Every structure is written in C-alpha cells, then in structure tokens.
Amino acid sequence: GLAVALSRASFENSVGAEIRLVPYSESRPYTDVCRLFSEEASQVIVSCSREQVESVKKIANEVGFVTVIEIGNTQRGRLHISIGDHVLINSTVTELKTRFAAALESLLAEEVTA
C-alpha cells in the first residue's frame, strides 16, 4: 500500500515525505489504516519538482484515464502521513528502516537471497 511504498522509497537517500490525504466521505467504507496499507490496482507514486507538476498533469490528461492527485512534498529524513487532522505516521526514515528490517517480509526475502 501507500505507506509501505513511501517508506521503501525513502530508504536509499533518506528522503521522506509530508503527505496530507483528504478524508473520504462518510459513504466510503475505508478506515484510515486501510487507506495506508491496502493495495489498489494501477496506482503510481510520482515525485517531481514543483516546476514539473503541471507537465505531469498535462501528460496524464493526454493519456485520458489517469487522475493526478497531489498528496504532499518530499522532505529530508522523515515520513509524515496524515488524513485530515489525524496523524497516522510520523517517523524518521531511520526508524522506518529499522522496523522494516525486522519485519517478516524482509526476513524472508533475506533468507531467499542468501
């Protein structure tokens, strides 16, 4: 999901993000946690400079079936994700990397590649 993808993307250069998601309406059955960890088909996270945002939107519009949603900005060393006023993740990249290294998926991947 979004939280894992953003965490993994931050590891190599310790560039995290400040992500601000808009709450779903009452009619949508997703909890905040589901939004962070669920995986939906065909989602892509793109990072670009502020100067390139309009170009990215233009390309997506030309394709015709892509919706661009600006969700935040990159920042050095920290991942902060909130939905409305609810902060869900606020950790340093180092903390995330340490927790990920101890996660089952990482332990299994290490075992397979060893």
Residue, then its C-alpha position, 0 to 999 in steps of 0.5 A: g500500500l501507500a505507506v509501505a511504498l513511501s517508506r521503501a522509497s525513502f530508504e536509499n537517500s533518506v528522503g521522506a515525505e509530508i503527505r496530507l490525504v483528504p478524508y473520504s466521505e462518510s459513504r466510503p467504507y475505508t478506515d484510515v489504516c486501510r487507506l495506508f496499507s491496502e493495495e489498489a490496482s494501477q496506482v503510481i507514486v510520482s515525485c517531481s519538482r514543483e516546476q514539473v507538476e503541471s507537465v505531469k498533469k498535462i501528460a496524464n490528461e493526454v493519456g485520458f484515464v489517469t487522475v493526478i492527485e497531489i498528496g504532499n512534498t518530499q522532505r529530508g529524513r522523515l515520513h509524515i502521513s496524515i488524513g485530515d487532522h489525524v496523524l497516522i505516521n510520523s517517523t524518521v526514515t531511520e526508524l522506518k528502516t529499522r522496523f522494516a528490517a525486522a519485519l517478516e517480509s524482509l526476513l524472508a526475502e533475506e533468507v531467499t537471497a542468501 
